[in-house]
């Protein structure tokens, strides 16, 4: 066995060991929270003294999760719809048109995704409060729309680039205007991309904490912000009740993430532009 082969085996073993350690740590952390959410009492022992599911009903009543989940659904659906209405036409324009400043515009779209949300979240929240939108559900929607719309644009652009431009030209030859061509030709072909963008934006919006925390009020909190207040707000709360709320949040996010992975092909999100056939 030569030195190169030995080094490769050592590197693979080290990488596998680190991945295993990470997965085990995450699994043990989730198992500890899940166990605590069903524990009657758990103080310094390997397993709780008894088991109960009453903490979930207690958390539902104590933290008013019914209204919190409804606000979360309203915010998520509004962000998904608005980001698609903005992002899909913008992605089509970027994929089909060349114009001065296109690269600068793409960089502008990347900034909300690459820059930590807190860096622009505080000025954004200040503007929203000055406009009397801070603390309302519309302020939360607008704040979440800042990173969501560029994300849709970046996801949808490769899907548009993969559609042969000759299909659009054929539709125009047969008399279809831009609107009819977009609705009857492009949107059916963009169905997988629209579904992918919708599900990914949905998961991102449910999990986005910083912007929602800075702009949410007492009656416009999403589930992740309500969980934060449950942990750090003043007062004494049973840790099992907080853990039950954490499990509810994790399950909601996990379900939508699994749905997204079921319908989204990750290779499509990073695919490059296909070479267009050269015209004679």
Beta strands, then each sheet from edge to edge (+ up, - down):
end
